């Protein structure tokens, strides 16, 4: 029987409304970092080529974050959190990314505390 992953994303109000997510994810740390990396790569692909504010900074920071995640245990938790905070700030209020942002935030909090 595989891992059961349940995610509930509730988005209320306008684009700047509060985003909450609850979920339980089984698996080891490597598997969790791997799934986080997949989410970051998905977000990078969705962001690439868009004409967003600070597009270049956003793409560079996403690339740096993905590199950190590939480094595994060598990744500095404070650096990962800082890069993610910067990305979240740059994507703040953009509804088309809100679900991915919520999922990534949840995993960053769980792994890099």
C-alpha positions in Angstrom: 0.0 0.0 0.0 1.5 3.4 -1.0 1.7 6.5 1.0 -1.6 8.3 1.5 -1.2 12.0 0.8 -4.1 14.3 1.6 -4.0 17.9 0.9 -6.8 20.4 1.6 -6.2 23.9 0.3 -8.8 26.5 1.3 -8.5 29.9 -0.3 -10.8 32.6 0.9 -11.3 36.2 0.2 -9.4 38.1 -2.5 -6.0 37.2 -3.9 -4.3 38.4 -0.8 -6.6 36.3 1.4 -5.3 33.8 3.9 -4.2 30.5 2.5 -4.3 27.5 4.7 -3.3 23.9 4.0 -3.4 20.8 6.1 -1.9 17.5 5.1 0.0 14.5 6.3 2.8 13.1 4.2 4.6 9.9 5.0 8.0 8.9 3.9 11.6 9.6 4.8 13.4 12.9 4.7 15.0 12.2 1.3 11.6 11.4 -0.2 10.1 14.6 1.3 13.0 16.8 0.0 12.6 15.1 -3.4 8.9 15.9 -3.5 9.6 19.4 -2.4 12.2 19.7 -5.2 9.5 18.5 -7.7 7.1 21.2 -6.5 9.8 23.9 -6.8 10.7 22.7 -10.3 7.0 22.8 -11.2 6.7 26.4 -9.9 9.9 27.3 -11.8 8.4 26.0 -15.0 5.1 27.8 -14.5 6.9 31.1 -13.7 9.5 30.9 -16.5 8.7 33.1 -19.5 6.0 35.1 -17.7 6.3 38.8 -17.5 6.1 39.2 -13.7 7.6 41.9 -11.5 11.3 41.1 -10.9 11.1 38.2 -13.2 14.8 37.6 -13.4 15.3 37.8 -9.6 12.4 35.4 -9.2 13.8 32.8 -11.7 17.4 33.1 -10.2 16.1 32.6 -6.7 14.0 29.6 -7.7 17.1 28.1 -9.4 19.2 28.7 -6.2 16.5 27.1 -4.1 16.4 24.1 -6.3 20.2 23.8 -6.1 20.0 24.0 -2.3 17.4 21.1 -2.3 19.6 19.0 -4.6 22.4 19.5 -2.0 20.3 17.5 0.5 21.7 17.6 4.0 24.3 20.1 3.0 21.6 22.7 2.5 21.5 25.3 5.2 18.0 25.5 6.6 18.2 29.3 7.2 19.2 29.9 3.6 16.4 27.7 2.3 13.8 29.5 4.4 15.3 32.9 3.4 15.2 32.1 -0.3 11.6 30.7 0.0 10.5 33.8 1.9 11.9 36.0 -0.9 10.1 33.9 -3.6 6.8 34.1 -1.7 7.2 37.8 -1.4 7.8 38.2 -5.2 4.7 35.9 -5.9 2.5 37.5 -3.2 -1.1 37.8 -4.2 -0.8 36.0 -7.6 -3.7 33.6 -7.6 -2.4 31.4 -10.4 0.5 30.3 -8.1 -1.3 30.2 -4.8 -1.8 26.4 -4.6 1.8 25.5 -5.4 3.0 28.3 -3.0 0.9 26.8 -0.2 2.2 23.3 -0.8 5.8 24.4 -0.9 5.5 26.6 2.2 4.0 23.7 4.1 6.9 21.4 3.2 9.6 24.0 3.8 8.2 24.5 7.3 8.1 20.8 7.9 11.6 20.0 6.6 13.7 23.2 7.3 12.7 24.1 10.9 
